[in-house]
């Protein structure tokens, strides 16, 4: 049962409210990747039609685990969107599925180059802080693969 899929013809004029949660597997992040979803996604959304668009507004909340690009330790990172808004064009007067839009919007807010000291769940200093000089060559070495999981997952949506 996919709560984000419905027939646009059945959408009430004043919209509909969707509230609940989806398992962490909703994000389709493979276990081997650096970004993992650690909690279910909880959502509290209003779905409205505006002419040829579906407007999604509301709240999204999920906690991920990311790998610090500097010390390589995992740390929790919470995505809490309290005034989420997105628009999906209606292409046909039939069933529409907002799953990919919602998944992609959340994954795109994850940091591209995660640093454990930027974690918003546990405050910590990166134990590897200062081990690298902030030169361009060390930056370049840190970049590859920093967030492959997210990009792989996004690629699969295309
Ligand atoms: Zn770190």
Boltz pocket constraint, residues with backbone or C-beta under 6 A from the ligand:
constraints:
  - pocket:
      binder: B
      contacts: [[A, 68], [A, 69], [A, 70], [A, 71], [A, 72], [A, 73], [A, 115], [A, 116], [A, 117], [A, 125], [A, 126], [A, 127], [A, 128]]
      max_distance: 6.0
